Amino acid sequence: MDYRNRKISIKNCNIYDFIRQLGAGEFLIPTFQRLFVWNPENISNLWDSIYRAYPVGSILLWKTRTQLHVHRKPGGFYMPNDATAATKYKSYILDGQQRATSLLVSFYGGNGKVREQYSFDFTLYFDLTKAAFFFEKDYYKHRWDADSAFLVRLKDVPDLSHDFDSRLAKLKGFTQTVEKNLSQLKYLFSDYSIPLICIEGYDIAGVCAIYERINQTGMRLQNMDILIARGFKNFATVVEEDFPAN
């Protein structure tokens, strides 16, 4: 393939917009990628970094007219919509699927697969009194120390009513710290951005080589992962490795 046809572009994407695009099925995962392996602590730490406005790295996308007939939704999680079906170009996540999947499943919540466990509830909350993210399983632990109004489900934050702050201020336990934490949480969804690096003009062999190289730093690929990437074939029949809906 002519290298002059290859393009690399970078844009900053608002985190809320990115999550909604993930939820709409606008990004797919090629199956030469390893499965979702992050644990709940990794996910809550990711959100804590975002809350503190720390950088969490970029997402590498491959935009192509080539539809991989073997692919899966982010992390292998079942998503009911598939917006990519009617689009000319497909966008595949080459690097960042652990972060992308973590953002997706913790925002929308519900049960999913974590290291062969299907019963874990990914619904993520934020404790305004402690500035701490926590999952559904720990809800009642936080409820012992705070009014339920101070325990905000992450998915509800972008749609909080205009008078939410004033109603919260009337409750016992409201402090300036709570007010600050709430302001910072809302700022996260309105102003935090993630860099999306998009590559175009690459064939399957090229993106497999890119995937292998970028994964030789950080969490290195195992030998089997490398063999899967090198031997990847675009079969003639569409196969999606989704897990069934609950």
N, C-alpha and C positions, 0 to 999 in steps of 0.2 A: 504493500500500500504506500502511495506517495506521501512522504512526510509533510509536504506542503499543504495537504488537505487536513492536517491535524490542527485542532484548535484547543486552546485552554482558556477558559474564562472564569472569573471569580465575581460573585455577588454576595452581599450580606442579606440574609433572610430573617425577618422577624421570627422569633421562636414560636409564637402562637400560629403564625401562618404556616410555618414548617410542619408543626404537629398536625394541623388540619389537612395539609397536603398528604401527609403520611396516612392519616385516617381515611382519606378519599381514595387511597390506592394509587397515588400518582408515582410512587417509587416502588420498584421491585428488587428482589435479591437474587442474583445468579447463584445456582446451587454449587458452584465451586467455592462459595463462601462457607465457612464453618457455621454451625448453628449458634443460636443465642445462648451464651454461657454466663452472662452476668448474674450475680445474686442480688437479693433485695438491698443489701448494704451498698453495693456499687451504685444502684439506682438512686437511693436517697442521697448518697454523696455527690452524685452528678447534679441533682437539683440544688443541693446546698451550695455547690460551686457557682451555679448559675445565679442563685439568689444573692450571692456575694459579688456578683458581676466579675467573676473570674473567667478567663478564657477556657473553653472545654474542647478546643480543637475544631477542625473543619470537617465537612462531609464531602467525600469525593464521589462524583456522579459520572456515569457514562451515558451520554445521550446518543441515541442511535436509531436508525430506521430498522435495524435488525431486531426481530423479536426472538428472544431465546425461548425455545419451546419447553425448556425445563427451567422453571424458576419458582420462587415462593414469595409470599408477602413478607414484610419486615419481621425477621426473627422466626418465621414459620408460624406466626400467630394468624388465626383466621380473621380476616376482615371482610365484611359483607359486601362492600362496594369494590368495583374494579374499574376506575375511571380510565385506566390505560387501554382498555379494550378497543375504544373508538378513536384513539389518537394515533397519528402517523408516527410520532417519535416515542420511544420508550426511554425511561430513565432508570438506570440500575445503580444501586449503591455499591461502590467498590471498596470504600473504606468509611467506617463510621456506623456500621449497622448495629453494633452493640449500643451505642449512644442513641441512635435514631429509634431503635426498638424500645429502649428504656423510656424515652420521652413519650412515645406513643402509648404503651400499655399502662404506664403510671398515670397519665392524664385521663385516659378514657376508663381505666379501671376494669375490674372484673377478674375472673379466674384465668390462669394461663399456665404454660409449661415452664418450670424452672428446674433444670437439671433432673428431668424425669418426674418431677412432682407436678401434678395437674391441678391441685386444689388450692394453690396459693392465690390469694386475692391481691391484685396489684394496685387497687384503689389507694391513691396517695393523698394524704391530708397535710395541713400545716397548722401547727400550734402557735397561735399569735402571742401567747404569753411566754413561750420559750424560744421562739424563732427556730422551730425544729420540724423537719419533715418526718412523717411516720405512716405506716401502712395500716390497713383496715384491722389487722389482727391486734394492733396496739391501741385501738380507739378508746376502749374503756379504761386503759391505764391512764391515758391523758384526761379522760373524763373525770377521774377522781380529783384532779387538781384544778380543773378549769371548766367554766360554763361551756356547754356545747356550741354556743355562738362563737366562741373563740377558736374552735376547731373547724377549719375551713377545708372543704374538699377542693383539691387542686382544680378540677374541671369547672368548678363554680366561680373561680376568681375572675375570669374575663367578663362574666355576665353579672357581677355584683351590682345591685341597685344603687342609684345615686345617693340614696339616703342610708346606705348600709353603715357608713362611718358614724353618722349621728345616732342611729339606733344602738350601735355598739357602745357608744360613749355613755349611754344611760345605764348600762349594766354594771353590777358589782364586779370588781376585778379589773375594770378598764383603767389603764394607765397610759402615760405618754410613751412608754416602751411598746405597748400593744399598738398604739397609733402609728408609731414609727415602723414597726414590723409589717403592719398592714400596707402602709404606703410603699415600702420596699418590695413587698410581694406583688402588688399591682404594677409597679414599675417594671418588674421582670417581664410581664407579658406585653407591655406596651413598647418597651425600648430595648430589650435584650435581643441581639442578633447573632446568628450562627453563619460563618462563611461557608458558602457552597462553591466548591470547585468543580466545574463541569468540563469534561473532555469530550470532543467530537472528532469524527474522522478516523477512529481506530477500529480494527477488526477484532474478532474474538480472540485470536492468538495474541494480539497486542495487549488487550485488557487483562488477559490471564497473566501475561508477563509482568504487567504493572502491578497487579494484585500480589504476585509472588514477591516482587521486590519491596513493596511498601510494608509487607508483613515480615520482613527479615529484621526489623527493628521493633522494639516494644515487645508485645506478646508474640513470640516467634511462631511461625507455622510448624506443625509437626510434619514428619515425612509423608504421612498419608494425605495431609492437606495439600502439600505440594504436588503429589502425584495426581490428586483429583483435579487441581487447577491445570496442570500440564496436559492431562488427558481429556479435558472437557470436550464434549461433542454436542452440537446443536441438533438434537433429534427432531424427526419430522412431526411428531405428535406432541401437542402441548401437555405438559405435566406440571401440576402445581402441588407442592408439598405442604399444603396447609393442614393444620390440625383441625379437627371438627369443632363446630360451635358447641357451646354448652347448652 
